[in-house]
Amino acid sequence: MEELGLHPRLVQLLRDQGWDGLTIAQDQALAPLLAGKHTLLVAPTGYGKTEASLIPVLSRMMLERDRLNQAGKPWPKGFKVLYVTPLRALNRDLMGRLESWGKALDFNIGVRHGDTSPGERTRQSKDPPDLLITTPETVQLLLYGDTLRKHLATTRFVILDEVHDLAVSERGAQLLVALERIEEVIGQPAALRESKAPERPGPKVSHARPGGAFQRIGVSATVADPASVARWLGGRDRPVEVVVVKGSKVIQLQVIHP
C-alpha cells in the first residue's frame, strides 16, 4: 500500500490489523481525496466507506506533521478533522472503531454532542482533539464559544456521514451555513477570531478561494441523484468529485437442521 502514497506508519498499522489491501470503494476514492479534492463517495453498505474517507485524511495529516517537525515547527493546537454524523449512536460506534488508530498514530480523537459531560467539554476546550466526531447541531454550537471558535480555525477536513439524509433536510441546510461560517473563521486574522464581538466579519475565504479553506467529504450508501448532492456538498460553486461504486453483496446462507 506504500505505492498508493499512504504514510508508512499508517500502512504498517493497517497491516498489523490484518489488512491485505483496500476495498474497491477505498481504492477508487483514494486518488481524489489524497489530491485534496472535495469528494462525494457513494458505495453499498459493507464496502468500508468510513475508512475510505479517513485513510487518506489521516495520511495527509501525518505527512503534514512530519513536514512541520522537519521544519522545527509545532503541530498547531485545534481541530483538524470534523467528522459529522446525524445520529449520536453513529458517534459512539465510530469512536470505538477509531480509538486504536488514534493511539497508534499519535492523534487525539474526541466525541462531542448534546450528551457530552461538562467535564469532557472543558477538557476539549483546553486540549482540543485532532479529530472531533460530532453532530450537525453541535457544529453550529462550536461557533459561539470564543475558545472553540479559535480551535475551528485549524480545520482542514470535514467529513459528512449519511450525507443523503443531510442534503434533503433542514438540519443539512443549517449545517451548510455553519460550514460557510467556519470558512470565514479560518480566513479571519487571529486577533479578530478571538474577539468576543467583532463588529465586522473577516474576509470570506470561499469567495477568494473557490476550493475553500477545508476539504469537504461526503459519504453515503444511498444517493438517488449524486450530482445534486455533490452540488449541495460543494456549497458556493465548489467543484466536487463524485465517486460511485456499484456492486453486489454476496451472502452465503446455510440451514442446519437440529
BELLIN-V490765 format. One record per backbone hydrogen bond with DSSP energy under -1.0 kcal/mol. NH is the residue of the N-H (numbers start at 0). CO is the residue of the C=O. Records with the same first field share a line. If there is no record, write none. Layout:
BEGIN
NH: CO + CO
END
This chain:
BEGIN
3: 0
4: 1
10: 6
11: 7
12: 8
13: 9
14: 10
15: 11
16: 12
17: 14
18: 13
26: 22
27: 23
28: 24
32: 28
33: 29
34: 30
35: 32
36: 31
38: 215
39: 240
40: 217
41: 242
42: 219
46: 43
51: 47
52: 48
53: 49
54: 50
57: 53
58: 54
59: 55
60: 56
61: 57
62: 58
63: 59
64: 60
65: 61
66: 62
67: 63
68: 64
69: 65
70: 66
71: 68
72: 67
78: 150
79: 129
80: 129
81: 156
82: 131
83: 158
84: 133
90: 86
91: 87
92: 88
93: 89
94: 90
95: 91
96: 92
97: 93
98: 94
101: 97
102: 98
103: 99
104: 100
106: 101
109: 130
111: 132
115: 112
120: 116
121: 117
122: 118
123: 119
124: 120
125: 121
126: 122
129: 107
130: 107
131: 80
132: 109
133: 82
138: 134
139: 135
140: 136
141: 137
143: 140
148: 144
149: 145
150: 146
151: 147
152: 149
153: 150
154: 151
155: 79
156: 79
157: 214
158: 81
159: 216
160: 83
162: 218
164: 161
165: 161
166: 162
168: 165
172: 168
173: 169
174: 170
175: 171
176: 172
177: 173
178: 174
179: 175
180: 176
181: 177
182: 178
183: 179
184: 180
185: 181
186: 182
192: 188
193: 189
206: 203
207: 203
208: 204
211: 208
214: 155
216: 157
217: 38
218: 159
219: 40
228: 224
229: 225
230: 226
231: 227
232: 228
233: 229
234: 230
236: 234
240: 37
242: 39
244: 41
END
